């Protein structure tokens, strides 16, 4: 029986997902949502196939939030903007490269949950950047849908909760989610959801709204991560307050006031 290493499984999975996303704009509109849902489900199943033998407990959720949400993000871009073939190919080259790094990082988290390995700091960096990237693109795309305020707030809350949970879990890599991670994720996501609700009435462009929501996630996530690492001090808090003030000022400046 042919044995495939995890790297080969990652490459095969990325090629299959890339093929699905490439074909997405050509699917008849009535079936396009179903096809996109199938790609997203496939991203979870393929990710589980890559890491299956080492998966335990909460890892069936936390290890797959980024691969699935990143696939959904790219799929939504192709679904919404229907890029031409050259742009599809260029975009999928980027998708493949980022997805490869994300899946390697998730594999490191999976192994590090059982034993200490030297690559964990690099995986933390990848996880952190990927979380912010996915959040920015998803929040911006949600703004482009012009949803009702309550629906925008609800989707933002749900998305933020999953992103917070996986990002905070990466700090200690415990077999189960502790109450502190769950409570922090829910409370902070509620705040971000409320900010999103405010933006449904604020004359802010979707990209700018996505930037502000991502900045809020960055600030909240950074503070909680420092707290979990016992490295939270006045200087760190001041830095995040400064970032918050700078983003708020930028938001006011970018707002199109008037008629």
VOBA-1610 file (N, C-alpha, C; in pm, whole numbers, padded with zeros to 5 digits, always signed):
BEGIN
Unk+00085-00120+00000Unk+00000+00000+00000Unk+00089+00125+00000Unk+00057+00221-00084Unk+00137+00342-00096Unk+00123+00428+00028Unk+00238+00464+00087Unk+00237+00550+00206Unk+00270+00692+00164Unk+00183+00784+00201Unk+00204+00925+00169Unk+00246+01000+00294Unk+00354+01077+00283Unk+00394+01161+00394Unk+00297+01279+00406Unk+00304+01349+00518Unk+00215+01463+00538Unk+00237+01572+00434Unk+00362+01590+00393Unk+00390+01694+00293Unk+00322+01660+00159Unk+00326+01534+00119Unk+00258+01495-00004Unk+00107+01510+00010Unk+00054+01476+00128Unk-00089+01492+00152Unk-00128+01640+00144Unk-00043+01727+00197Unk-00070+01872+00191Unk-00073+01918+00046Unk+00024+01874-00033Unk+00030+01916-00174Unk-00092+01866-00250Unk-00131+01739-00230Unk-00248+01684-00298Unk-00373+01761-00258Unk-00386+01791-00129Unk-00504+01862-00079Unk-00513+02002-00140Unk-00400+02071-00145Unk-00399+02207-00201Unk-00436+02204-00349Unk-00384+02106-00423Unk-00416+02095-00566Unk-00565+02071-00588Unk-00625+01985-00507Unk-00767+01956-00520Unk-00852+02078-00486Unk-00817+02147-00377Unk-00892+02267-00339Unk-00874+02378-00443Unk-00753+02390-00495Unk-00726+02492-00597Unk-00808+02466-00723Unk-00819+02340-00761Unk-00899+02304-00878Unk-01045+02344-00857Unk-01098+02314-00737Unk-01236+02349-00707Unk-01259+02499-00711Unk-01167+02575-00652Unk-01182+02721-00651Unk-01166+02778-00792Unk-01075+02721-00871Unk-01056+02767-01009Unk-01184+02751-01091Unk-01256+02641-01069Unk-01377+02613-01146Unk-01499+02688-01092Unk-01490+02741-00972Unk-01606+02802-00907Unk-01675+02910-00990Unk-01601+03006-01050Unk-01670+03110-01127Unk-01745+03057-01250Unk-01709+02937-01297Unk-01773+02881-01417Unk-01898+02801-01385Unk-01923+02778-01256Unk-02040+02702-01216Unk-02167+02787-01234Unk-02273+02724-01281Unk-02401+02795-01295Unk-02439+02859-01163Unk-02488+02983-01167Unk-02509+03062-01045Unk-02594+02988-00942Unk-02699+02920-00988Unk-02790+02852-00894Unk-02719+02744-00813Unk-02610+02691-00868Unk-02535+02584-00801Unk-02405+02633-00739Unk-02373+02760-00758Unk-02242+02810-00715Unk-02227+02808-00563Unk-02333+02844-00491Unk-02325+02840-00344Unk-02303+02698-00294Unk-02374+02604-00354Unk-02358+02463-00314Unk-02217+02414-00343Unk-02163+02455-00458Unk-02028+02414-00495Unk-01926+02473-00397Unk-01945+02600-00359Unk-01856+02663-00263Unk-01864+02592-00128Unk-01986+02557-00085Unk-02001+02484+00041Unk-01928+02351+00035Unk-01933+02285-00081Unk-01862+02159-00097Unk-01710+02177-00086Unk-01659+02287-00142Unk-01515+02315-00131Unk-01475+02337+00015Unk-01557+02412+00088Unk-01527+02440+00228Unk-01529+02311+00310Unk-01629+02226+00287Unk-01635+02097+00357Unk-01514+02010+00321Unk-01478+02013+00193Unk-01361+01936+00148Unk-01234+01985+00216Unk-01224+02116+00241Unk-01104+02169+00308Unk-01090+02113+00449Unk-01204+02095+00517Unk-01199+02035+00651Unk-01160+01887+00642Unk-01224+01814+00552Unk-01198+01670+00541Unk-01055+01643+00497Unk-01005+01723+00403Unk-00867+01704+00357Unk-00767+01740+00466Unk-00795+01845+00542Unk-00707+01882+00653Unk-00706+01772+00759Unk-00823+01716+00786Unk-00831+01605+00883Unk-00756+01482+00830Unk-00764+01459+00699Unk-00689+01348+00639Unk-00539+01364+00658Unk-00491+01487+00649Unk-00348+01514+00664Unk-00300+01483+00806Unk-00380+01522+00905Unk-00336+01515+01045Unk-00405+01405+01126Unk-00485+01323+01060Unk-00578+01235+01131Unk-00515+01150+01241Unk-00402+01088+01214Unk-00345+00991+01307Unk-00301+01054+01439Unk-00281+01185+01443Unk-00235+01250+01565Unk-00343+01335+01631Unk-00463+01336+01577Unk-00567+01426+01629Unk-00629+01371+01757Unk-00655+01464+01851Unk-00719+01427+01976Unk-00808+01541+02023Unk-00921+01507+02082Unk-01006+01603+02151Unk-01041+01726+02071Unk-01013+01842+02131Unk-01053+01971+02075Unk-00977+02006+01949Unk-00871+01932+01919Unk-00793+01958+01797Unk-00877+01941+01671Unk-00985+01862+01678Unk-01073+01847+01563Unk-01141+01979+01527Unk-01141+02073+01620Unk-01192+02207+01592Unk-01079+02307+01573Unk-00991+02317+01671Unk-00894+02425+01674Unk-00792+02420+01560Unk-00755+02300+01516Unk-00653+02289+01412Unk-00706+02321+01273Unk-00838+02327+01258Unk-00894+02340+01124Unk-00965+02472+01100Unk-00970+02558+01199Unk-01035+02688+01180Unk-00966+02768+01072Unk-00834+02777+01078Unk-00761+02857+00978Unk-00765+02797+00837Unk-00737+02667+00818Unk-00745+02613+00683Unk-00884+02628+00620Unk-00987+02602+00700Unk-01123+02610+00647Unk-01163+02755+00620Unk-01135+02843+00715Unk-01174+02984+00697Unk-01094+03050+00585Unk-00969+03011+00567Unk-00889+03067+00457Unk-00944+03019+00323Unk-00980+02892+00315Unk-01041+02840+00193Unk-01172+02912+00164Unk-01253+02932+00267Unk-01380+03004+00251Unk-01354+03147+00203Unk-01254+03210+00258Unk-01222+03349+00222Unk-01187+03360+00073Unk-01095+03275+00029Unk-01055+03278-00112Unk-01173+03239-00202Unk-01249+03140-00158Unk-01366+03099-00236Unk-01467+03211-00252Unk-01489+03287-00145Unk-01582+03400-00152Unk-01534+03508-00248Unk-01403+03528-00253Unk-01349+03627-00347Unk-01378+03584-00490Unk-01355+03457-00521Unk-01381+03406-00656Unk-01531+03403-00684Unk-01609+03375-00581Unk-01755+03372-00595Unk-01811+03511-00624Unk-01757+03611-00556Unk-01812+03746-00564Unk-01763+03824-00686Unk-01635+03808-00720Unk-01576+03894-00823Unk-01553+03825-00958Unk-01569+03692-00964Unk-01558+03617-01090Unk-01436+03659-01172Unk-01316+03639-01119Unk-01195+03684-01191Unk-01173+03605-01320Unk-01103+03668-01413Unk-01068+03601-01539Unk-00962+03495-01511Unk-00936+03411-01611Unk-00845+03297-01593Unk-00705+03338-01546Unk-00642+03440-01605Unk-00508+03478-01556Unk-00508+03518-01409Unk-00611+03593-01367Unk-00620+03633-01227Unk-00650+03515-01137Unk-00729+03420-01187Unk-00756+03300-01108Unk-00627+03223-01081Unk-00547+03207-01186Unk-00422+03132-01171Unk-00329+03203-01074Unk-00314+03334-01092Unk-00227+03410-01002Unk-00274+03404-00857Unk-00405+03417-00839Unk-00459+03410-00704Unk-00439+03274-00640Unk-00452+03169-00719Unk-00438+03034-00665Unk-00293+02999-00634Unk-00199+03062-00702Unk-00058+03044-00664Unk-00036+03097-00522Unk-00094+03216-00497Unk-00086+03271-00361Unk-00161+03186-00261Unk-00280+03140-00298Unk-00359+03053-00211Unk-00279+02928-00174Unk-00218+02865-00274Unk-00142+02743-00248Unk-00026+02766-00154Unk+00046+02876-00175Unk+00163+02905-00090Unk+00121+02930+00054Unk+00017+03013+00073Unk-00029+03045+00209Unk-00089+02922+00275Unk-00169+02847+00201Unk-00232+02727+00258Unk-00127+02625+00299Unk-00021+02613+00221Unk+00087+02520+00254Unk+00150+02557+00388Unk+00177+02686+00405Unk+00238+02733+00530Unk+00142+02713+00647Unk+00014+02743+00626Unk-00085+02726+00733Unk-00093+02579+00777Unk-00100+02488+00681Unk-00112+02346+00715Unk+00015+02294+00783Unk+00131+02343+00742Unk+00255+02306+00811Unk+00252+02356+00955Unk+00203+02479+00975Unk+00193+02534+01111Unk+00096+02453+01196Unk-00018+02414+01138Unk-00115+02334+01213Unk-00056+02198+01249Unk+00026+02143+01161Unk+00093+02016+01192Unk+00190+02033+01308Unk+00258+02148+01312Unk+00350+02175+01423Unk+00273+02186+01554Unk+00159+02257+01552Unk+00077+02266+01673Unk+00030+02128+01717Unk-00005+02047+01620Unk-00053+01912+01650Unk+00054+01830+01721Unk+00177+01839+01670Unk+00288+01765+01731Unk+00328+01826+01865Unk+00330+01961+01870Unk+00373+02031+01991Unk+00276+02009+02107Unk+00153+01972+02078Unk+00056+01943+02185Unk+00094+01815+02259Unk+00177+01732+02194Unk+00220+01606+02258Unk+00362+01614+02315Unk+00449+01690+02248Unk+00586+01702+02295Unk+00644+01835+02250Unk+00749+01879+02316Unk+00810+02008+02285Unk+00895+01997+02158Unk+00877+02095+02066Unk+00956+02099+01944Unk+01003+02242+01920Unk+01118+02261+01854Unk+01177+02395+01840Unk+01104+02487+01742Unk+01018+02434+01657Unk+00953+02516+01554Unk+00826+02584+01601Unk+00793+02570+01728Unk+00665+02620+01776Unk+00655+02772+01766Unk+00764+02845+01785Unk+00758+02991+01777Unk+00727+03036+01635Unk+00786+02969+01537Unk+00757+03001+01397Unk+00610+02972+01367Unk+00557+02862+01421Unk+00417+02828+01399Unk+00325+02932+01462Unk+00362+02983+01580Unk+00284+03088+01645Unk+00277+03214+01557Unk+00389+03249+01497Unk+00392+03366+01410Unk+00302+03347+01289Unk+00311+03230+01227Unk+00228+03199+01111Unk+00080+03202+01150Unk+00047+03139+01262Unk-00092+03135+01308Unk-00147+03274+01335Unk-00065+03358+01395Unk-00107+03494+01429Unk-00134+03576+01302Unk-00039+03571+01209Unk-00054+03648+01084Unk-00171+03594+01000Unk-00185+03462+00996Unk-00294+03404+00919Unk-00430+03442+00979Unk-00438+03445+01110Unk-00562+03484+01177Unk-00602+03626+01139Unk-00507+03717+01143Unk-00535+03857+01108Unk-00570+03872+00960Unk-00501+03798+00874Unk-00529+03806+00730Unk-00669+03756+00697Unk-00704+03640+00753Unk-00837+03584+00730Unk-00944+03678+00785Unk-00919+03734+00902Unk-01017+03826+00963Unk-01038+03948+00874Unk-00930+04007+00825Unk-00942+04127+00743Unk-01021+04102+00615Unk-00988+03995+00545Unk-01056+03966+00418Unk-01203+03931+00443Unk-01229+03848+00543Unk-01368+03809+00572Unk-01452+03928+00616Unk-01398+04011+00705Unk-01473+04128+00751Unk-01500+04225+00635Unk-01402+04240+00547Unk-01420+04330+00432Unk-01525+04275+00335Unk-01522+04143+00313Unk-01621+04081+00225Unk-01761+04091+00283Unk-01773+04077+00415Unk-01903+04091+00479Unk-01958+04231+00458Unk-01868+04330+00463Unk-01912+04466+00440Unk-01965+04488+00300Unk-01909+04413+00204Unk-01953+04425+00065Unk-02090+04363+00040Unk-02137+04280+00134Unk-02266+04215+00116Unk-02382+04305+00157Unk-02352+04414+00227Unk-02453+04510+00272Unk-02569+04441+00345Unk-02531+04361+00445Unk-02629+04288+00525Unk-02697+04380+00625Unk-02811+04335+00676Unk-02874+04406+00787Unk-02779+04409+00906Unk-02791+04511+00990Unk-02700+04527+01101Unk-02693+04407+01193Unk-02809+04350+01226Unk-02810+04237+01319Unk-02745+04113+01258Unk-02766+04092+01126Unk-02705+03977+01060Unk-02553+03994+01049Unk-02510+04115+01013Unk-02367+04144+01007Unk-02302+04123+01143Unk-02368+04170+01248Unk-02316+04155+01384Unk-02308+04008+01423Unk-02410+03929+01390Unk-02414+03788+01426Unk-02304+03709+01356Unk-02287+03732+01226Unk-02184+03659+01151Unk-02044+03700+01200Unk-02027+03829+01227Unk-01899+03877+01278Unk-01868+03815+01413Unk-01969+03806+01499Unk-01951+03744+01631Unk-01909+03598+01617Unk-01979+03524+01533Unk-01948+03381+01516Unk-01808+03362+01460Unk-01774+03440+01357Unk-01641+03430+01296Unk-01531+03465+01396Unk-01550+03574+01469Unk-01450+03618+01566Unk-01431+03516+01677Unk-01541+03454+01721Unk-01531+03354+01828Unk-01441+03238+01787Unk-01461+03188+01666Unk-01377+03077+01618Unk-01231+03120+01604Unk-01209+03240+01553Unk-01071+03288+01536Unk-01002+03308+01671Unk-01076+03363+01767Unk-01020+03381+01901Unk-00988+03247+01966Unk-01081+03152+01958Unk-01062+03023+02024Unk-00937+02952+01973Unk-00921+02945+01841Unk-00804+02874+01788Unk-00675+02948+01818Unk-00679+03082+01815Unk-00557+03160+01840Unk-00514+03150+01986Unk-00611+03154+02078Unk-00578+03144+02220Unk-00539+03003+02259Unk-00601+02905+02194Unk-00563+02765+02221Unk-00418+02738+02183Unk-00369+02805+02081Unk-00233+02783+02035Unk-00129+02819+02141Unk-00167+02902+02237Unk-00070+02945+02339Unk-00029+02831+02430Unk-00126+02756+02479Unk-00096+02650+02576Unk-00115+02510+02519Unk-00187+02498+02407Unk-00204+02370+02337Unk-00257+02260+02430Unk-00360+02292+02505Unk-00418+02194+02597Unk-00513+02101+02522Unk-00538+01984+02581Unk-00625+01885+02517Unk-00770+01931+02514Unk-00807+02012+02614Unk-00943+02065+02623Unk-00938+02217+02633Unk-01044+02282+02589Unk-01054+02427+02604Unk-01089+02460+02748Unk-01011+02548+02811Unk-01045+02588+02947Unk-01146+02702+02945Unk-01208+02724+03059Unk-01316+02823+03069Unk-01266+02964+03037Unk-01141+02993+03069Unk-01086+03126+03046Unk-01081+03158+02897Unk-01039+03061+02815Unk-01031+03081+02671Unk-01171+03099+02612Unk-01264+03016+02654Unk-01400+03024+02601Unk-01465+03156+02639Unk-01454+03194+02767Unk-01517+03317+02814Unk-01455+03439+02746Unk-01323+03441+02737Unk-01255+03554+02672Unk-01296+03565+02526Unk-01302+03452+02458Unk-01338+03452+02316Unk-01479+03504+02294Unk-01573+03459+02376Unk-01712+03500+02361Unk-01730+03649+02391Unk-01672+03695+02502Unk-01688+03836+02542Unk-01626+03929+02439Unk-01504+03900+02397Unk-01436+03986+02300Unk-01505+03982+02164Unk-01558+03866+02127Unk-01631+03857+02001Unk-01761+03935+02006Unk-01825+03938+02123Unk-01945+04021+02139Unk-01913+04168+02113Unk-01799+04212+02165Unk-01759+04352+02145Unk-01735+04379+01997Unk-01664+04288+01928Unk-01638+04307+01786Unk-01769+04301+01706Unk-01859+04213+01746Unk-01990+04208+01681Unk-02067+04337+01698Unk-02058+04398+01815Unk-02125+04526+01838Unk-02063+04638+01755Unk-01931+04633+01740Unk-01865+04732+01653Unk-01912+04715+01509Unk-01925+04588+01465Unk-01976+04563+01330Unk-02118+04616+01314Unk-02199+04600+01418Unk-02336+04653+01413Unk-02335+04805+01399Unk-02244+04871+01469Unk-02230+05015+01457Unk-02194+05055+01314Unk-02108+04975+01249Unk-02064+05007+01114Unk-02176+04993+01010Unk-02284+04922+01047Unk-02396+04913+00953Unk-02467+05047+00939Unk-02440+05140+01034Unk-02497+05274+01026Unk-02392+05381+00996Unk-02265+05340+01004Unk-02154+05435+00986Unk-02115+05439+00838Unk-02101+05558+00778Unk-02067+05567+00635Unk-01920+05536+00608Unk-01885+05409+00627Unk-01746+05366+00611Unk-01739+05262+00500Unk-01638+05273+00414Unk-01620+05177+00307Unk-01589+05038+00363Unk-01632+04930+00295Unk-01611+04793+00346Unk-01467+04762+00382Unk-01371+04802+00297Unk-01230+04773+00327Unk-01186+04844+00456Unk-01231+04968+00473Unk-01195+05043+00593Unk-01260+04982+00717Unk-01386+04939+00703Unk-01453+04874+00814Unk-01382+04743+00850Unk-01341+04669+00747Unk-01267+04545+00771Unk-01136+04570+00843Unk-01070+04680+00806Unk-00944+04716+00871Unk-00965+04746+01019Unk-01070+04822+01051Unk-01096+04860+01190Unk-01134+04737+01273Unk-01218+04650+01219Unk-01257+04528+01291Unk-01137+04437+01314Unk-01051+04428+01214Unk-00929+04347+01229Unk-00835+04408+01332Unk-00827+04540+01335Unk-00745+04607+01435Unk-00798+04580+01576Unk-00931+04579+01590Unk-00991+04548+01720Unk-00956+04405+01761Unk-00965+04312+01666Unk-00928+04173+01695Unk-00781+04164+01732Unk-00697+04239+01661Unk-00552+04240+01689Unk-00524+04288+01831Unk-00591+04395+01870Unk-00568+04451+02004Unk-00616+04354+02112Unk-00739+04305+02099Unk-00794+04214+02199Unk-00713+04085+02208Unk-00681+04030+02092Unk-00605+03905+02088Unk-00467+03924+02149Unk-00402+04034+02116Unk-00268+04060+02171Unk-00268+04073+02321Unk-00366+04146+02375Unk-00373+04164+02521Unk-00396+04031+02592Unk-00491+03952+02542Unk-00522+03825+02607Unk-00405+03727+02595Unk-00339+03725+02480Unk-00225+03636+02464Unk-00112+03673+02560Unk-00087+03802+02577Unk+00014+03845+02673Unk-00027+03806+02815Unk-00156+03814+02844Unk-00205+03776+02977Unk-00184+03627+03001Unk-00213+03545+02901Unk-00194+03401+02915Unk-00047+03365+02930Unk+00039+03445+02868Unk+00184+03422+02878Unk+00246+03486+03002Unk+00162+03554+03082Unk+00209+03627+03201Unk+00312+03735+03165Unk+00293+03798+03050Unk+00385+03903+03006Unk+00314+04037+02986Unk+00194+04048+03042Unk+00118+04172+03027Unk+00168+04275+03128Unk+00208+04391+03080Unk+00256+04499+03166Unk+00205+04633+03113Unk+00241+04742+03181Unk+00192+04873+03142Unk+00236+04913+03003Unk+00360+04882+02969Unk+00411+04919+02837Unk+00331+04851+02726Unk+00301+04722+02743Unk+00223+04648+02643Unk+00084+04707+02631Unk+00021+04735+02746Unk-00114+04793+02744Unk-00113+04929+02675Unk-00013+05010+02704Unk-00002+05142+02642Unk+00013+05130+02491Unk+00092+05034+02445Unk+00112+05015+02301Unk-00020+04981+02233Unk-00097+04895+02294Unk-00225+04857+02233Unk-00327+04971+02240Unk-00322+05050+02345Unk-00409+05168+02353Unk-00373+05266+02243Unk-00243+05283+02219Unk-00198+05373+02111Unk-00247+05324+01975Unk-00237+05192+01951Unk-00286+05135+01825Unk-00435+05160+01811Unk-00510+05140+01919Unk-00655+05161+01915Unk-00688+05305+01880Unk-00619+05399+01944Unk-00643+05540+01918Unk-00608+05576+01774Unk-00496+05522+01724Unk-00453+05551+01587Unk-00554+05499+01486Unk-00606+05377+01508Unk-00703+05319+01416Unk-00835+05396+01420Unk-00877+05436+01541Unk-01001+05514+01553Unk-00988+05648+01481Unk-00872+05712+01496Unk-00850+05839+01427Unk-00852+05821+01276Unk-00790+05711+01229Unk-00790+05683+01087Unk-00932+05656+01037Unk-01011+05586+01117Unk-01149+05556+01080Unk-01230+05684+01062Unk-01214+05778+01155Unk-01286+05905+01146Unk-01241+05982+01023Unk-01110+05977+00994Unk-01057+06050+00880Unk-01107+05992+00748Unk-01121+05859+00742Unk-01161+05793+00618Unk-01313+05792+00596Unk-01388+05829+00697Unk-01533+05829+00685Unk-01578+05937+00589Unk-01670+05901+00501Unk-01725+05997+00404Unk-01846+06067+00467Unk-01821+06175+00535Unk-01927+06248+00601Unk-02008+06328+00497Unk-02132+06351+00530Unk-02215+06431+00441Unk-02302+06345+00351Unk-02362+06407+00253Unk-02456+06337+00165Unk-02383+06242+00073
//
